[in-house]
Structure formats: structure tokens, C-alpha cells
Amino acid sequence: MSQKGLIYSFVAKGNVVLAEHTSYSGNFSTIAVQCLQKLPSDSSKYTYSCDGRTFNFLIDNGFVFLVVSDESVGRGMPFVFLERVKDDFKQCYGASIKNAETHPLAADDEDDALIEDRFSIAYNLDREFGCICASFF
């Protein structure tokens, strides 16, 4: 891991985790999702501390970017990391976000609840964006 102290990262839309990455084992994802469900709606940046780790959230246009880091790295580096992930995410998916692109297999009628847009299916972007998150580590 090139960014010493960064442990786990994800990108979510609302409460749905779209992509994640870690090189470590642990319960980071479980705690991160619990924190995600309790995020205040009045802030674009938020940090929770737990067991010597910080769970740093950046919220932008309904998307949530998270990095778990060692408390020893402070809060500056994690938020620089999150800004970079956010910028790359927007570069990769900006057109889809603007067009609210639906999943290619979704039916034209609105009754197809199983296949929705690419930003509503858990871990839908894990393969394509999870590896981009990995390149930052």
C-alpha cells in the first residue's frame, strides 16, 4: 500500500455500496456500512473514530466516498485521498450520473424492480471501479 495508513475504501450511492477495496482483513466494511447508515444529512464531510481508526466520509451529490485510516495519519490525508477518488469517479461515471443511465438489461416499463440503474445495485461497480480505488492504495 503506497498511502501508509489507508486501510479500506468504498464508494456508495446513498446506503448502497457500489465498489470497495482493501488489502487487509478485518471488520472494516461492517463498521463502515453501519456508520454509513447513521451519517448526518447536514454535512459533506464527516469522521467517526473507532478502535484507533478513523472512518472518513465525503458526500457529494448523493454519492458517499469513504476511507478508513489509522488515527495516526490525521484527517488531512484521508480527505485528500477522498477528493481524488471522487474526481476519478466523476471522470469515469459523470455521463451516467448526468443521464441517470439505467442498467442495459432493464425493461422499458417501470415495473422491472430487479434491474435498476447501475448506481442502485450493491457492488455493481466493484470490478470496474474497485481496481481504480486499489491503484490509490
C-alpha positions as CSV (number, residue, x, y, z in Angstrom):
1,M,0.0,0.0,0.0
2,S,1.6,3.2,-1.1
3,Q,-0.5,5.5,1.1
4,K,0.6,4.4,4.6
5,G,-2.2,4.2,7.0
6,L,-5.1,3.8,4.5
7,I,-6.9,0.6,5.2
8,Y,-10.3,0.3,3.4
9,S,-12.2,2.4,0.9
10,F,-15.7,2.4,-0.7
11,V,-18.0,4.4,-2.9
12,A,-21.7,4.3,-2.2
13,K,-24.9,5.8,-3.6
14,G,-27.0,6.6,-0.5
15,N,-26.7,3.5,1.6
16,V,-25.8,1.1,-1.3
17,V,-22.0,0.3,-1.5
18,L,-21.1,0.3,-5.2
19,A,-17.4,-0.6,-5.0
20,E,-14.9,-1.3,-2.3
21,H,-11.2,-2.1,-1.8
22,T,-8.9,-3.3,1.0
23,S,-5.7,-5.2,1.3
24,Y,-6.4,-6.1,4.9
25,S,-8.7,-8.5,6.7
26,G,-11.0,-7.1,9.4
27,N,-14.5,-5.9,10.1
28,F,-13.9,-2.5,8.4
29,S,-16.7,-3.0,5.9
30,T,-19.2,-3.9,8.6
31,I,-18.5,-0.9,10.7
32,A,-18.3,1.4,7.7
33,V,-21.7,0.3,6.5
34,Q,-23.1,0.9,10.0
35,C,-21.6,4.4,10.0
36,L,-23.0,5.0,6.5
37,Q,-26.5,4.4,7.7
38,K,-26.0,6.9,10.5
39,L,-24.4,9.7,8.5
40,P,-25.9,13.2,9.2
41,S,-27.6,14.8,6.3
42,D,-26.3,18.3,7.0
43,S,-22.6,17.8,6.3
44,S,-20.5,17.0,3.3
45,K,-17.6,15.7,5.4
46,Y,-17.7,13.5,8.4
47,T,-15.4,11.4,10.5
48,Y,-16.1,8.7,13.1
49,S,-13.4,7.3,15.3
50,C,-13.3,3.7,16.5
51,D,-10.6,1.4,17.9
52,G,-7.7,3.6,16.7
53,R,-9.2,4.0,13.2
54,T,-11.0,6.9,11.6
55,F,-13.9,6.4,9.2
56,N,-13.7,9.4,6.9
57,F,-16.7,10.2,4.7
58,L,-17.0,12.7,1.8
59,I,-20.6,13.2,0.5
60,D,-21.2,14.7,-2.9
61,N,-24.4,14.7,-4.9
62,G,-25.8,11.7,-3.2
63,F,-22.6,9.7,-3.5
64,V,-20.6,8.8,-0.4
65,F,-16.8,8.2,-0.5
66,L,-15.2,6.6,2.5
67,V,-11.7,5.7,3.6
68,V,-10.7,4.0,6.8
69,S,-7.3,5.1,8.1
70,D,-5.1,4.8,11.2
71,E,-5.8,7.7,13.5
72,S,-2.1,8.5,13.4
73,V,-2.3,9.9,9.9
74,G,-4.7,12.6,11.0
75,R,-7.7,13.8,8.9
76,G,-6.0,15.8,6.2
77,M,-4.5,12.9,4.1
78,P,-7.7,10.8,4.1
79,F,-9.7,13.7,2.8
80,V,-7.2,14.5,0.1
81,F,-7.5,10.8,-0.9
82,L,-11.3,11.0,-0.9
83,E,-11.2,14.1,-3.2
84,R,-9.0,12.2,-5.6
85,V,-11.3,9.2,-5.6
86,K,-14.3,11.5,-6.1
87,D,-12.7,13.2,-9.0
88,D,-11.8,9.9,-10.7
89,F,-15.3,8.5,-10.0
90,K,-16.9,11.6,-11.7
91,Q,-14.5,11.3,-14.6
92,C,-15.4,7.6,-15.1
93,Y,-19.2,7.9,-14.5
94,G,-20.0,11.6,-15.0
95,A,-22.0,10.9,-18.1
96,S,-24.0,8.1,-16.5
97,I,-24.7,10.3,-13.4
98,K,-25.9,13.2,-15.6
99,N,-28.1,10.9,-17.7
100,A,-29.3,8.8,-14.8
101,E,-28.4,5.9,-17.1
102,T,-30.4,2.7,-16.5
103,H,-29.0,-0.8,-16.5
104,P,-28.7,-2.1,-20.1
105,L,-30.9,-5.2,-19.2
106,A,-33.7,-3.1,-17.6
107,A,-37.0,-3.3,-19.3
108,D,-38.7,-0.2,-20.7
109,D,-41.6,-0.4,-18.3
110,E,-41.3,0.8,-14.8
111,D,-42.3,-2.5,-13.2
112,D,-38.8,-4.0,-13.5
113,A,-37.7,-3.7,-9.9
114,L,-35.0,-6.3,-10.1
115,I,-32.7,-4.4,-12.6
116,E,-32.4,-0.7,-11.9
117,D,-29.8,1.8,-12.7
118,R,-26.1,1.0,-12.3
119,F,-26.0,3.1,-9.1
120,S,-28.6,1.2,-7.2
121,I,-27.2,-2.3,-7.2
122,A,-24.9,-3.2,-4.4
123,Y,-21.3,-3.8,-5.5
124,N,-22.3,-3.3,-9.1
125,L,-19.1,-1.3,-9.8
126,D,-16.8,-3.4,-7.7
127,R,-14.9,-4.9,-10.7
128,E,-14.5,-1.8,-12.7
129,F,-14.0,0.9,-10.0
130,G,-12.7,-1.2,-7.1
131,C,-9.5,-1.7,-9.0
132,I,-9.2,2.1,-9.5
133,C,-9.5,2.5,-5.8
134,A,-6.8,-0.1,-5.4
135,S,-4.4,2.0,-7.5
136,F,-4.6,4.8,-4.9
137,F,-3.5,2.4,-2.1
